[in-house]
Amino acid sequence: MTTANYDAMNIDELRQYVLNHREDLEAFHLYIDRSKASGRMITIDLQQISTL
């Protein structure tokens, strides 16, 4: 099995890698962490939504 070099991938390349290798949980978690750090992801408070 080939080990992917996640550090060499930019966020878009890592996203594509995760989509093509859904079983690679390490890559998925790294993608989530990078997405949060770059401001690509938002957090939704379900408690606030239910009171609207």
PDB file of N, H, CA, C and O in Angstrom:
ATOM      1  N   MET A   1       0.839  -1.188   0.000  1.00  0.00           N
ATOM      2  CA  MET A   1       0.000   0.000   0.000  1.00  0.00           C
ATOM      3  C   MET A   1       0.882   1.249   0.000  1.00  0.00           C
ATOM      4  O   MET A   1       1.867   1.317   0.735  1.00  0.00           O
ATOM      5  N   THR A   2       0.534   2.213  -0.808  1.00  0.00           N
ATOM      6  H   THR A   2      -0.266   2.157  -1.406  1.00  0.00           H
ATOM      7  CA  THR A   2       1.286   3.452  -0.911  1.00  0.00           C
ATOM      8  C   THR A   2       0.809   4.439   0.144  1.00  0.00           C
ATOM      9  O   THR A   2      -0.392   4.614   0.348  1.00  0.00           O
ATOM     10  N   THR A   3       1.746   5.070   0.801  1.00  0.00           N
ATOM     11  H   THR A   3       2.722   4.928   0.635  1.00  0.00           H
ATOM     12  CA  THR A   3       1.411   6.078   1.794  1.00  0.00           C
ATOM     13  C   THR A   3       1.355   7.431   1.100  1.00  0.00           C
ATOM     14  O   THR A   3       2.309   7.844   0.441  1.00  0.00           O
ATOM     15  N   ALA A   4       0.238   8.109   1.253  1.00  0.00           N
ATOM     16  H   ALA A   4      -0.538   7.774   1.788  1.00  0.00           H
ATOM     17  CA  ALA A   4       0.071   9.426   0.639  1.00  0.00           C
ATOM     18  C   ALA A   4       0.809  10.472   1.464  1.00  0.00           C
ATOM     19  O   ALA A   4       0.880  10.367   2.688  1.00  0.00           O
ATOM     20  N   ASN A   5       1.350  11.468   0.799  1.00  0.00           N
ATOM     21  H   ASN A   5       1.291  11.552  -0.196  1.00  0.00           H
ATOM     22  CA  ASN A   5       2.026  12.571   1.478  1.00  0.00           C
ATOM     23  C   ASN A   5       1.022  13.717   1.623  1.00  0.00           C
ATOM     24  O   ASN A   5       0.934  14.592   0.761  1.00  0.00           O
ATOM     25  N   TYR A   6       0.277  13.700   2.714  1.00  0.00           N
ATOM     26  H   TYR A   6       0.349  12.989   3.414  1.00  0.00           H
ATOM     27  CA  TYR A   6      -0.774  14.693   2.936  1.00  0.00           C
ATOM     28  C   TYR A   6      -0.215  16.108   3.025  1.00  0.00           C
ATOM     29  O   TYR A   6      -0.858  17.064   2.593  1.00  0.00           O
ATOM     30  N   ASP A   7       0.986  16.239   3.588  1.00  0.00           N
ATOM     31  H   ASP A   7       1.509  15.463   3.940  1.00  0.00           H
ATOM     32  CA  ASP A   7       1.592  17.566   3.748  1.00  0.00           C
ATOM     33  C   ASP A   7       1.896  18.222   2.408  1.00  0.00           C
ATOM     34  O   ASP A   7       1.921  19.449   2.313  1.00  0.00           O
ATOM     35  N   ALA A   8       2.125  17.428   1.383  1.00  0.00           N
ATOM     36  H   ALA A   8       2.105  16.431   1.460  1.00  0.00           H
ATOM     37  CA  ALA A   8       2.438  17.976   0.062  1.00  0.00           C
ATOM     38  C   ALA A   8       1.176  18.399  -0.697  1.00  0.00           C
ATOM     39  O   ALA A   8       1.262  19.068  -1.727  1.00  0.00           O
ATOM     40  N   MET A   9       0.008  18.006  -0.184  1.00  0.00           N
ATOM     41  H   MET A   9      -0.061  17.463   0.652  1.00  0.00           H
ATOM     42  CA  MET A   9      -1.260  18.319  -0.865  1.00  0.00           C
ATOM     43  C   MET A   9      -1.823  19.629  -0.348  1.00  0.00           C
ATOM     44  O   MET A   9      -1.793  19.903   0.852  1.00  0.00           O
ATOM     45  N   ASN A  10      -2.340  20.441  -1.274  1.00  0.00           N
ATOM     46  H   ASN A  10      -2.364  20.218  -2.249  1.00  0.00           H
ATOM     47  CA  ASN A  10      -3.075  21.611  -0.823  1.00  0.00           C
ATOM     48  C   ASN A  10      -4.483  21.152  -0.423  1.00  0.00           C
ATOM     49  O   ASN A  10      -4.818  19.979  -0.594  1.00  0.00           O
ATOM     50  N   ILE A  11      -5.293  22.043   0.095  1.00  0.00           N
ATOM     51  H   ILE A  11      -5.022  22.995   0.234  1.00  0.00           H
ATOM     52  CA  ILE A  11      -6.603  21.672   0.637  1.00  0.00           C
ATOM     53  C   ILE A  11      -7.515  21.052  -0.428  1.00  0.00           C
ATOM     54  O   ILE A  11      -8.261  20.118  -0.133  1.00  0.00           O
ATOM     55  N   ASP A  12      -7.462  21.560  -1.648  1.00  0.00           N
ATOM     56  H   ASP A  12      -6.856  22.319  -1.888  1.00  0.00           H
ATOM     57  CA  ASP A  12      -8.305  21.022  -2.713  1.00  0.00           C
ATOM     58  C   ASP A  12      -7.843  19.634  -3.152  1.00  0.00           C
ATOM     59  O   ASP A  12      -8.663  18.759  -3.431  1.00  0.00           O
ATOM     60  N   GLU A  13      -6.534  19.440  -3.211  1.00  0.00           N
ATOM     61  H   GLU A  13      -5.867  20.150  -2.984  1.00  0.00           H
ATOM     62  CA  GLU A  13      -6.002  18.120  -3.548  1.00  0.00           C
ATOM     63  C   GLU A  13      -6.334  17.109  -2.457  1.00  0.00           C
ATOM     64  O   GLU A  13      -6.671  15.961  -2.744  1.00  0.00           O
ATOM     65  N   LEU A  14      -6.234  17.545  -1.201  1.00  0.00           N
ATOM     66  H   LEU A  14      -5.960  18.478  -0.968  1.00  0.00           H
ATOM     67  CA  LEU A  14      -6.560  16.660  -0.086  1.00  0.00           C
ATOM     68  C   LEU A  14      -8.043  16.299  -0.106  1.00  0.00           C
ATOM     69  O   LEU A  14      -8.406  15.156   0.173  1.00  0.00           O
ATOM     70  N   ARG A  15      -8.894  17.256  -0.430  1.00  0.00           N
ATOM     71  H   ARG A  15      -8.599  18.185  -0.656  1.00  0.00           H
ATOM     72  CA  ARG A  15     -10.329  16.986  -0.542  1.00  0.00           C
ATOM     73  C   ARG A  15     -10.596  15.923  -1.600  1.00  0.00           C
ATOM     74  O   ARG A  15     -11.359  14.984  -1.369  1.00  0.00           O
ATOM     75  N   GLN A  16      -9.969  16.074  -2.752  1.00  0.00           N
ATOM     76  H   GLN A  16      -9.349  16.837  -2.940  1.00  0.00           H
ATOM     77  CA  GLN A  16     -10.155  15.099  -3.827  1.00  0.00           C
ATOM     78  C   GLN A  16      -9.631  13.730  -3.412  1.00  0.00           C
ATOM     79  O   GLN A  16     -10.243  12.707  -3.721  1.00  0.00           O
ATOM     80  N   TYR A  17      -8.514  13.710  -2.721  1.00  0.00           N
ATOM     81  H   TYR A  17      -8.017  14.541  -2.470  1.00  0.00           H
ATOM     82  CA  TYR A  17      -7.959  12.447  -2.236  1.00  0.00           C
ATOM     83  C   TYR A  17      -8.944  11.772  -1.284  1.00  0.00           C
ATOM     84  O   TYR A  17      -9.188  10.571  -1.395  1.00  0.00           O
ATOM     85  N   VAL A  18      -9.509  12.532  -0.355  1.00  0.00           N
ATOM     86  H   VAL A  18      -9.311  13.508  -0.265  1.00  0.00           H
ATOM     87  CA  VAL A  18     -10.471  11.980   0.602  1.00  0.00           C
ATOM     88  C   VAL A  18     -11.695  11.434  -0.126  1.00  0.00           C
ATOM     89  O   VAL A  18     -12.199  10.369   0.230  1.00  0.00           O
ATOM     90  N   LEU A  19     -12.172  12.141  -1.127  1.00  0.00           N
ATOM     91  H   LEU A  19     -11.762  13.006  -1.416  1.00  0.00           H
ATOM     92  CA  LEU A  19     -13.323  11.661  -1.883  1.00  0.00           C
ATOM     93  C   LEU A  19     -13.019  10.349  -2.614  1.00  0.00           C
ATOM     94  O   LEU A  19     -13.897   9.497  -2.759  1.00  0.00           O
ATOM     95  N   ASN A  20     -11.798  10.194  -3.065  1.00  0.00           N
ATOM     96  H   ASN A  20     -11.085  10.886  -2.948  1.00  0.00           H
ATOM     97  CA  ASN A  20     -11.404   8.980  -3.790  1.00  0.00           C
ATOM     98  C   ASN A  20     -10.947   7.844  -2.881  1.00  0.00           C
ATOM     99  O   ASN A  20     -10.885   6.692  -3.311  1.00  0.00           O
ATOM    100  N   HIS A  21     -10.625   8.164  -1.623  1.00  0.00           N
ATOM    101  H   HIS A  21     -10.676   9.100  -1.274  1.00  0.00           H
ATOM    102  CA  HIS A  21     -10.126   7.162  -0.660  1.00  0.00           C
ATOM    103  C   HIS A  21     -10.901   7.310   0.649  1.00  0.00           C
ATOM    104  O   HIS A  21     -10.323   7.644   1.683  1.00  0.00           O
ATOM    105  N   ARG A  22     -12.178   7.065   0.601  1.00  0.00           N
ATOM    106  H   ARG A  22     -12.648   6.794  -0.240  1.00  0.00           H
ATOM    107  CA  ARG A  22     -13.062   7.283   1.756  1.00  0.00           C
ATOM    108  C   ARG A  22     -12.705   6.430   2.966  1.00  0.00           C
ATOM    109  O   ARG A  22     -13.120   6.740   4.083  1.00  0.00           O
ATOM    110  N   GLU A  23     -11.954   5.378   2.763  1.00  0.00           N
ATOM    111  H   GLU A  23     -11.617   5.127   1.856  1.00  0.00           H
ATOM    112  CA  GLU A  23     -11.567   4.520   3.876  1.00  0.00           C
ATOM    113  C   GLU A  23     -10.376   5.071   4.657  1.00  0.00           C
ATOM    114  O   GLU A  23     -10.062   4.561   5.732  1.00  0.00           O
ATOM    115  N   ASP A  24      -9.710   6.102   4.139  1.00  0.00           N
ATOM    116  H   ASP A  24      -9.965   6.516   3.265  1.00  0.00           H
ATOM    117  CA  ASP A  24      -8.525   6.677   4.766  1.00  0.00           C
ATOM    118  C   ASP A  24      -8.959   7.716   5.808  1.00  0.00           C
ATOM    119  O   ASP A  24      -9.098   8.900   5.504  1.00  0.00           O
ATOM    120  N   LEU A  25      -9.164   7.250   7.025  1.00  0.00           N
ATOM    121  H   LEU A  25      -9.051   6.288   7.272  1.00  0.00           H
ATOM    122  CA  LEU A  25      -9.666   8.127   8.089  1.00  0.00           C
ATOM    123  C   LEU A  25      -8.641   9.170   8.510  1.00  0.00           C
ATOM    124  O   LEU A  25      -9.014  10.272   8.913  1.00  0.00           O
ATOM    125  N   GLU A  26      -7.372   8.846   8.426  1.00  0.00           N
ATOM    126  H   GLU A  26      -7.068   7.951   8.099  1.00  0.00           H
ATOM    127  CA  GLU A  26      -6.336   9.817   8.765  1.00  0.00           C
ATOM    128  C   GLU A  26      -6.424  11.031   7.827  1.00  0.00           C
ATOM    129  O   GLU A  26      -6.340  12.176   8.271  1.00  0.00           O
ATOM    130  N   ALA A  27      -6.590  10.765   6.550  1.00  0.00           N
ATOM    131  H   ALA A  27      -6.658   9.835   6.190  1.00  0.00           H
ATOM    132  CA  ALA A  27      -6.712  11.847   5.570  1.00  0.00           C
ATOM    133  C   ALA A  27      -7.989  12.646   5.816  1.00  0.00           C
ATOM    134  O   ALA A  27      -7.986  13.872   5.707  1.00  0.00           O
ATOM    135  N   PHE A  28      -9.074  11.960   6.145  1.00  0.00           N
ATOM    136  H   PHE A  28      -9.076  10.964   6.234  1.00  0.00           H
ATOM    137  CA  PHE A  28     -10.336  12.639   6.418  1.00  0.00           C
ATOM    138  C   PHE A  28     -10.199  13.594   7.597  1.00  0.00           C
ATOM    139  O   PHE A  28     -10.619  14.748   7.515  1.00  0.00           O
ATOM    140  N   HIS A  29      -9.613  13.119   8.691  1.00  0.00           N
ATOM    141  H   HIS A  29      -9.271  12.181   8.758  1.00  0.00           H
ATOM    142  CA  HIS A  29      -9.455  13.963   9.874  1.00  0.00           C
ATOM    143  C   HIS A  29      -8.535  15.153   9.588  1.00  0.00           C
ATOM    144  O   HIS A  29      -8.787  16.264  10.056  1.00  0.00           O
ATOM    145  N   LEU A  30      -7.489  14.921   8.834  1.00  0.00           N
ATOM    146  H   LEU A  30      -7.284  14.019   8.454  1.00  0.00           H
ATOM    147  CA  LEU A  30      -6.589  16.014   8.463  1.00  0.00           C
ATOM    148  C   LEU A  30      -7.327  17.035   7.603  1.00  0.00           C
ATOM    149  O   LEU A  30      -7.151  18.241   7.778  1.00  0.00           O
ATOM    150  N   TYR A  31      -8.151  16.555   6.674  1.00  0.00           N
ATOM    151  H   TYR A  31      -8.294  15.576   6.531  1.00  0.00           H
ATOM    152  CA  TYR A  31      -8.923  17.472   5.830  1.00  0.00           C
ATOM    153  C   TYR A  31      -9.879  18.315   6.674  1.00  0.00           C
ATOM    154  O   TYR A  31     -10.000  19.520   6.452  1.00  0.00           O
ATOM    155  N   ILE A  32     -10.555  17.694   7.636  1.00  0.00           N
ATOM    156  H   ILE A  32     -10.457  16.715   7.817  1.00  0.00           H
ATOM    157  CA  ILE A  32     -11.469  18.430   8.512  1.00  0.00           C
ATOM    158  C   ILE A  32     -10.698  19.482   9.302  1.00  0.00           C
ATOM    159  O   ILE A  32     -11.133  20.630   9.392  1.00  0.00           O
ATOM    160  N   ASP A  33      -9.563  19.105   9.872  1.00  0.00           N
ATOM    161  H   ASP A  33      -9.209  18.173   9.800  1.00  0.00           H
ATOM    162  CA  ASP A  33      -8.746  20.059  10.638  1.00  0.00           C
ATOM    163  C   ASP A  33      -8.292  21.230   9.778  1.00  0.00           C
ATOM    164  O   ASP A  33      -8.373  22.383  10.204  1.00  0.00           O
ATOM    165  N   ARG A  34      -7.819  20.944   8.578  1.00  0.00           N
ATOM    166  H   ARG A  34      -7.754  20.008   8.232  1.00  0.00           H
ATOM    167  CA  ARG A  34      -7.369  22.021   7.684  1.00  0.00           C
ATOM    168  C   ARG A  34      -8.538  22.900   7.243  1.00  0.00           C
ATOM    169  O   ARG A  34      -8.392  24.118   7.138  1.00  0.00           O
ATOM    170  N   SER A  35      -9.675  22.299   6.989  1.00  0.00           N
ATOM    171  H   SER A  35      -9.793  21.309   7.074  1.00  0.00           H
ATOM    172  CA  SER A  35     -10.849  23.059   6.561  1.00  0.00           C
ATOM    173  C   SER A  35     -11.294  24.022   7.654  1.00  0.00           C
ATOM    174  O   SER A  35     -11.624  25.177   7.382  1.00  0.00           O
ATOM    175  N   LYS A  36     -11.299  23.540   8.885  1.00  0.00           N
ATOM    176  H   LYS A  36     -11.031  22.602   9.106  1.00  0.00           H
ATOM    177  CA  LYS A  36     -11.671  24.405  10.012  1.00  0.00           C
ATOM    178  C   LYS A  36     -10.668  25.540  10.164  1.00  0.00           C
ATOM    179  O   LYS A  36     -11.054  26.692  10.363  1.00  0.00           O
ATOM    180  N   ALA A  37      -9.385  25.219  10.073  1.00  0.00           N
ATOM    181  H   ALA A  37      -9.071  24.283   9.912  1.00  0.00           H
ATOM    182  CA  ALA A  37      -8.336  26.225  10.242  1.00  0.00           C
ATOM    183  C   ALA A  37      -8.374  27.292   9.150  1.00  0.00           C
ATOM    184  O   ALA A  37      -8.019  28.446   9.390  1.00  0.00           O
ATOM    185  N   SER A  38      -8.802  26.904   7.959  1.00  0.00           N
ATOM    186  H   SER A  38      -9.091  25.967   7.765  1.00  0.00           H
ATOM    187  CA  SER A  38      -8.832  27.866   6.855  1.00  0.00           C
ATOM    188  C   SER A  38     -10.146  28.632   6.776  1.00  0.00           C
ATOM    189  O   SER A  38     -10.295  29.525   5.943  1.00  0.00           O
ATOM    190  N   GLY A  39     -11.096  28.287   7.637  1.00  0.00           N
ATOM    191  H   GLY A  39     -10.975  27.561   8.314  1.00  0.00           H
ATOM    192  CA  GLY A  39     -12.370  28.987   7.639  1.00  0.00           C
ATOM    193  C   GLY A  39     -13.361  28.457   6.630  1.00  0.00           C
ATOM    194  O   GLY A  39     -14.377  29.101   6.371  1.00  0.00           O
ATOM    195  N   ARG A  40     -13.096  27.307   6.058  1.00  0.00           N
ATOM    196  H   ARG A  40     -12.270  26.783   6.268  1.00  0.00           H
ATOM    197  CA  ARG A  40     -14.005  26.715   5.071  1.00  0.00           C
ATOM    198  C   ARG A  40     -15.220  26.061   5.716  1.00  0.00           C
ATOM    199  O   ARG A  40     -16.252  25.882   5.070  1.00  0.00           O
ATOM    200  N   MET A  41     -15.095  25.711   6.971  1.00  0.00           N
ATOM    201  H   MET A  41     -14.256  25.857   7.495  1.00  0.00           H
ATOM    202  CA  MET A  41     -16.191  25.008   7.635  1.00  0.00           C
ATOM    203  C   MET A  41     -16.848  25.942   8.645  1.00  0.00           C
ATOM    204  O   MET A  41     -16.195  26.798   9.240  1.00  0.00           O
ATOM    205  N   ILE A  42     -18.122  25.762   8.819  1.00  0.00           N
ATOM    206  H   ILE A  42     -18.653  25.066   8.335  1.00  0.00           H
ATOM    207  CA  ILE A  42     -18.853  26.519   9.816  1.00  0.00           C
ATOM    208  C   ILE A  42     -19.427  25.543  10.834  1.00  0.00           C
ATOM    209  O   ILE A  42     -19.595  24.357  10.551  1.00  0.00           O
ATOM    210  N   THR A  43     -19.722  26.052  12.007  1.00  0.00           N
ATOM    211  H   THR A  43     -19.586  27.016  12.237  1.00  0.00           H
ATOM    212  CA  THR A  43     -20.333  25.248  13.051  1.00  0.00           C
ATOM    213  C   THR A  43     -21.762  25.718  13.234  1.00  0.00           C
ATOM    214  O   THR A  43     -22.026  26.918  13.299  1.00  0.00           O
ATOM    215  N   ILE A  44     -22.672  24.781  13.316  1.00  0.00           N
ATOM    216  H   ILE A  44     -22.458  23.806  13.263  1.00  0.00           H
ATOM    217  CA  ILE A  44     -24.072  25.100  13.500  1.00  0.00           C
ATOM    218  C   ILE A  44     -24.526  24.585  14.857  1.00  0.00           C
ATOM    219  O   ILE A  44     -24.335  23.413  15.180  1.00  0.00           O
ATOM    220  N   ASP A  45     -25.122  25.458  15.641  1.00  0.00           N
ATOM    221  H   ASP A  45     -25.277  26.410  15.378  1.00  0.00           H
ATOM    222  CA  ASP A  45     -25.653  25.081  16.943  1.00  0.00           C
ATOM    223  C   ASP A  45     -27.098  24.644  16.755  1.00  0.00           C
ATOM    224  O   ASP A  45     -27.973  25.477  16.516  1.00  0.00           O
ATOM    225  N   LEU A  46     -27.352  23.359  16.859  1.00  0.00           N
ATOM    226  H   LEU A  46     -26.642  22.682  17.053  1.00  0.00           H
ATOM    227  CA  LEU A  46     -28.699  22.829  16.624  1.00  0.00           C
ATOM    228  C   LEU A  46     -29.698  23.352  17.653  1.00  0.00           C
ATOM    229  O   LEU A  46     -30.894  23.414  17.366  1.00  0.00           O
ATOM    230  N   GLN A  47     -29.240  23.722  18.828  1.00  0.00           N
ATOM    231  H   GLN A  47     -28.269  23.671  19.061  1.00  0.00           H
ATOM    232  CA  GLN A  47     -30.141  24.285  19.831  1.00  0.00           C
ATOM    233  C   GLN A  47     -30.699  25.631  19.370  1.00  0.00           C
ATOM    234  O   GLN A  47     -31.876  25.920  19.592  1.00  0.00           O
ATOM    235  N   GLN A  48     -29.882  26.442  18.743  1.00  0.00           N
ATOM    236  H   GLN A  48     -28.926  26.208  18.563  1.00  0.00           H
ATOM    237  CA  GLN A  48     -30.319  27.740  18.248  1.00  0.00           C
ATOM    238  C   GLN A  48     -31.291  27.571  17.099  1.00  0.00           C
ATOM    239  O   GLN A  48     -32.248  28.338  16.998  1.00  0.00           O
ATOM    240  N   ILE A  49     -31.083  26.607  16.239  1.00  0.00           N
ATOM    241  H   ILE A  49     -30.305  25.984  16.321  1.00  0.00           H
ATOM    242  CA  ILE A  49     -31.963  26.387  15.109  1.00  0.00           C
ATOM    243  C   ILE A  49     -33.343  25.947  15.568  1.00  0.00           C
ATOM    244  O   ILE A  49     -34.351  26.393  15.020  1.00  0.00           O
ATOM    245  N   SER A  50     -33.398  25.080  16.565  1.00  0.00           N
ATOM    246  H   SER A  50     -32.579  24.717  17.010  1.00  0.00           H
ATOM    247  CA  SER A  50     -34.683  24.552  17.023  1.00  0.00           C
ATOM    248  C   SER A  50     -35.532  25.616  17.701  1.00  0.00           C
ATOM    249  O   SER A  50     -36.743  25.437  17.829  1.00  0.00           O
ATOM    250  N   THR A  51     -34.922  26.738  18.146  1.00  0.00           N
ATOM    251  H   THR A  51     -33.938  26.883  18.042  1.00  0.00           H
ATOM    252  CA  THR A  51     -35.704  27.777  18.800  1.00  0.00           C
ATOM    253  C   THR A  51     -36.163  28.855  17.839  1.00  0.00           C
ATOM    254  O   THR A  51     -36.886  29.766  18.242  1.00  0.00           O
ATOM    255  N   LEU A  52     -35.764  28.776  16.576  1.00  0.00           N
ATOM    256  H   LEU A  52     -35.176  28.036  16.248  1.00  0.00           H
ATOM    257  CA  LEU A  52     -36.148  29.796  15.589  1.00  0.00           C
ATOM    258  C   LEU A  52     -37.555  29.612  15.122  1.00  0.00           C
ATOM    259  O   LEU A  52     -38.036  30.383  14.293  1.00  0.00           O
TER     260      LEU A  52
END
